[in-house]
Structure formats: structure tokens, C-alpha cells
Amino acid sequence: MARYKHPSRKKRLARFRKQTRWAPFWTVPKIYGKTRKIHPGRHTKLKRSWRRTKNKA
């Protein structure tokens, strides 16, 4: 990728980055109850890795 990123492309890349983050920690007790321990990464909308799948940025 180019050294200088156009602002529109940068905005698009930021949106893709946001999709791969973990869900907030408080979603776990909200969904499963207080005692259940599950990783908040399970609740993310989209699982994407820079190695596995590319995006159309």
C-alpha cells in the first residue's frame, strides 16, 4: 500500500478495523448470565484477518 493514504481510503480501512475488534466485555454477562465465562471476541459481527481475507479498500 502507498505511503500516503487518501482520507477516504483511510476512513474505509478504519471501518474494517472496527469490525474485527472484540465486543465490549459487558456483553458476556448480559447474554449468558454472571457466572458464564466466554471470550467477548465471539460476539463480534465479522471475523476478518489481514492474512486470511482481504477487503476492498
C-alpha positions as a printed NumPy array, in Angstrom:
array([[  0.   ,   0.   ,   0.   ],
       [  1.097,   3.537,  -0.667],
       [  2.886,   5.566,   1.954],
       [  0.364,   8.377,   1.664],
       [ -3.216,   7.204,   2.235],
       [ -6.081,   9.219,   0.866],
       [ -8.519,  10.289,   3.629],
       [-11.43 ,   8.35 ,   2.108],
       [ -9.377,   5.152,   1.947],
       [ -8.162,   5.719,   5.488],
       [-11.767,   6.087,   6.663],
       [-12.705,   2.847,   4.937],
       [ -9.757,   0.999,   6.492],
       [-10.76 ,   2.293,   9.92 ],
       [-14.238,   0.875,   9.419],
       [-12.781,  -2.55 ,   8.547],
       [-10.582,  -2.367,  11.639],
       [-13.61 ,  -1.667,  13.8  ],
       [-15.367,  -4.804,  12.522],
       [-12.614,  -7.119,  13.756],
       [-12.405,  -5.797,  17.323],
       [-13.765,  -7.694,  20.287],
       [-17.225,  -6.927,  21.553],
       [-17.458,  -4.977,  24.84 ],
       [-16.783,  -7.067,  27.963],
       [-20.228,  -6.345,  29.423],
       [-21.963,  -8.248,  26.609],
       [-20.9  , -11.59 ,  28.114],
       [-22.855, -11.371,  31.412],
       [-25.707,  -9.674,  29.571],
       [-26.142, -12.605,  27.181],
       [-25.104, -15.605,  29.299],
       [-25.508, -14.503,  32.925],
       [-22.972, -13.566,  35.603],
       [-21.227, -16.916,  36.078],
       [-20.55 , -17.907,  32.461],
       [-17.052, -17.076,  31.217],
       [-16.845, -16.669,  27.461],
       [-14.458, -14.617,  25.361],
       [-16.05 , -11.377,  24.109],
       [-14.482, -11.96 ,  20.705],
       [-17.298, -14.389,  20.   ],
       [-19.784, -11.549,  19.778],
       [-18.054,  -9.583,  17.042],
       [-20.076,  -9.004,  13.892],
       [-17.424, -10.076,  11.433],
       [-14.343, -12.226,  11.831],
       [-11.65 , -10.963,   9.471],
       [ -7.906, -11.293,   9.481],
       [ -5.39 ,  -9.397,   7.407],
       [ -3.805, -12.74 ,   6.489],
       [ -6.886, -14.792,   5.618],
       [ -9.317, -12.457,   3.876],
       [ -8.706,  -9.204,   2.101],
       [-11.031,  -6.227,   1.911],
       [-11.913,  -3.964,  -0.98 ],
       [-10.374,  -0.785,   0.408]])
